[in-house]
């Protein structure tokens, strides 16, 4: 069974702080990884994807991948109340099959 | 900005009935997916579809489920005989990926159809 694990939270950070979200995966064959944001009752919205070891930055978001440790993270700088949502980590396996974690709920307090 | 659309937004059905959930993927996308999310649980992969055939399916996607691309725009998920445990939000997604064996597989989700089985 291929698993993607996330701490369910909630993770509470003050406005303007850095939020750090983490994810581990069980299958070393996973090719790439994705972070989605999901507001309550809504569909997942893609934030970032990462395929290679190291960091990838997009605006206030930085994704980090360490394949040796089977670890993916997402940093959100200058967190805003509008960032409050559940963040889903997903792993791609066999080029066509995705496994999602249960998500980490983030609360950004004004 | 193009987006994935899904109809209906909410479907209520009786146990044992057949339902068809409809999706219109983004027009130049080549890969299509169905997921479900039971309330309070994780998003679960059901099936991926490319070039008019199933590419991958999960253990959930048993003989009660089928997918079809009946024309150039629609992508449907059929559940033949619904069970109470099929109650969930069903999401369609599409991807513009141009190569079958590619890690560059960003997916864009539709708004979902909430299926309630009574």
Interface residues (C-beta under 8 A of the other chain):
Chain A: X31 X32 X34 X36 X42 X43 X44 X45 X46 X49 X51 X88 X90 X92 X94 X95 X96 X97 X98 X99 X100 X101 X102 X103
Chain B: X31 X33 X35 X41 X42 X43 X44 X45 X48 X50 X55 X56 X58 X91 X100 X101 X102 X103 X104 X105 X106 X107 X108 X109 X110 X111 X112
